[in-house]
């Protein structure tokens, strides 16, 4: 999979993909993330990428031309599955969406900045709009990093234990059960006996029960009507 990210502040994305799981995925050629500096496609000698709003109002708007030039260069001879725009008023991101996007081959993510991008790009170019929550960030870079990380860890071969992602919270519309590690007793805080029993069937049943209880308590909206 390849993801191209278009950013007005590419430096914000230097760290997220240079460490841990994302770095290993890139080294294994399982996952490629390329960050493009939008100012290289800017207008005029000052590489302008934004301008005042028509109709007045506070805040600048990202221009059409630089973004289209960047997309054109990225997509030359390439098939692009999605052109995603990170925006607070987009569709709320979810594990289900991450699973869906992980099946794509090549995507472009546009990071909004200032007051966002010219609406005509959203109408004619963008194929999917995503929000990671009902709040506003200074730009779409951090949101893009969240999306890329959540997709990348789902790709075969990225995680050391490929079954790990199958038991994450929100897979199958359930939160993950509690987890424990050594020591079994720390200052009187004990690991549940069932997890030390060696009975795989009972352990799996316990985990399913705890996952259901946690979901019902913390995210009851995830449960199907028949489960409530």
N, C-alpha and C positions, 0 to 999 in steps of 0.2 A: 504493500500500500504506500501511496505517496500523498502527502498533504502539503500544499503550498499556502503560506500565510502572508497576506498583504497587510503591512503595518506602517503607520506614520512614525512609530517609535519602536523599531525592531530590537533595540537594546533591552527592552523589557522581557524579551523572550530568549535572551542568551542563556540563562540558567536552567529553566525547566527541562530542556531537552538534552542537556549535557551531563546528566547524572542519572544514577540508579537504573530503573527499568527501561526508560526511554533511550538512554545511552547504549545499553546492551542490545536493545532491539535494532538500533541503527548499525551497530558494529556487526550484527549478524545479517545485515541487509534484509531484515524483515519489515522494516518500517523506515520511511524517509520523510523527514520534515524539513522544508526549505522556507526560510523567512525572507521576504522581499521588502526592501526599503522603498516605500512609496515615493519618497522624495527624489529618487533616481528617475522617476517618470513625471516629475513636476513640470509645470508650465513656465516658460521664459527663463531668463538668466538667474532668477532667484528660486527656480524649481518650486513654484507655488502649487500647493495641493488643496488649498481651501479658499473660500471667498465669503463675502457677506450674504445674508439671506435676502432673497427677493421678498418685498413686503415689509422689510425691517424686522427688528427683534434682536435680542442679545445672542451672541454666539455665532461662530463660523460654521460653514457647511463644507464637507469634503467634496471636491469637484469630480465631475464625471470623467473627464479626459484622462487624468493620471491613472485612475483605477482601471479604466478600459484598456489603456496601453499596457499596463502590467498583466492584466488577464489575457490579453491577446498574445503577449510574449510567452506566458506560461502554457497556454493552450495550443500553441502552434504545433500541428502534427500530433496532438494528444487528444484523447477522448476524456472529457471531464464529466464525472458522475454527478457532482453537486457543486454549486457555488453558494457558499453559506455566508450569511451576514450575521455577526454577533450584535444583538441589539436587545435592550431591556423589554421591548414590546414584541419580541419574537415568541415562538412556541417554547413553552417551558421544557428544559432539558430533563431527560429521564434515562434510566438504565435501558428501557425498551428502545429509546432512540439511539443510544450508544451501540446496542446490539445490532440495530439496523444499519447504522453507518459503518460499522466494522466490516460489513460485507462489500463495501465499495472498494474500488481500485485507486481512484485518483479524485481528490477533492481540493477545492480552493476555499479558504476562509478569509473573509474581509473583516478586519478589525475596525470598528467605528471609532471615531474620535471627535472632539468638539461637540457639535450638535448632531453629528451623524453624517451619513452620505446623502447625496442628492436623491430625492424620491424616485427619479426616473430610473436609477440603477436598480432600485428595489422592484420596480414594476416590470422592467425589461431584461434584467441580467441575473439577478439573484434568484436561486431556485429554492432556497430554504433559509428561514430566519430562526435563530435560536437565542433564547435567554436562559442564563443559568440561575435566575432568581428574580424576585420582584424588588430589585434595588438597582441603583445606578453606580457604575464604576467610571473612572476617569477615561477609560478606553476599553476596547474589546480584547486587548492582548491577554490579560489574565483569564478572561472567560474562554478565549481560544485555547489557552494552555490546559484548562480544565477539560475541555472537550477532547483535545488531542490525547491527553493522558488516559482518559476513560476509554477511548477507542483503542489506543495502542495496546493496552494490557489485555484486551480480548483476542488479539491476533494469535494464531497458533505459533507456539515456539517462543513467545515473548516472556511469559512467566516460566520460572523453573518447574513449577508444578502446574501443568495445564488445566487440572481440575479445579484449581483454587478459585478462579473467576466464576465458576459455576455455582459457588456457594456464597458469593458476595451478597450483601444486602441488596434488595430490590430485584434480584433474579427470582423469577416465578412469583413476583408480587409479594415477597416476604422479606422482612429484615433478617439479618444473620443472627444466629443464636450466640449466647455468651461463649467466650473462649478463655482457656486457662493454660498456663505452662508451669514449669518447675520453679520453686519447690511445691510439693503437694500441700504443705502446711507452713504458712508464714505468720508467725506471731498469733496463731490461733485462727487465722483466715484460711479455711480449708477448701480444697477443690471438691466438688460433688463426687461422692463415692462412685456413682455410676460410670464416671469417666475413667476411673482407675480399675474398673471391673474386667476389662478385656472382652466384654460381650458386645461385639460389633452391632448386633441387631438392636439391643437395648440402648446402646449409645446413640444410634441413629434415631431411634424413636424419641429419646430424650431431647435430642437436638431439634427435631421437628416440633415437639411440643413447646420448647422454649422459644423457638422462632415464631410460632403462632402467637404465644402469649405476649412476646415483645411487640410484634406487629399490632396486635389488638390494642395494646396499651399506648403505643407511641404513634402508630400510623394506621389507625383503623380504616381510613379511606382506601387503603390498598386491598383490604379484604373484600372478596366477592360477597354479594348478598347472602348466598347460601352458607357462608362461613360465619356469619355474624349471629 
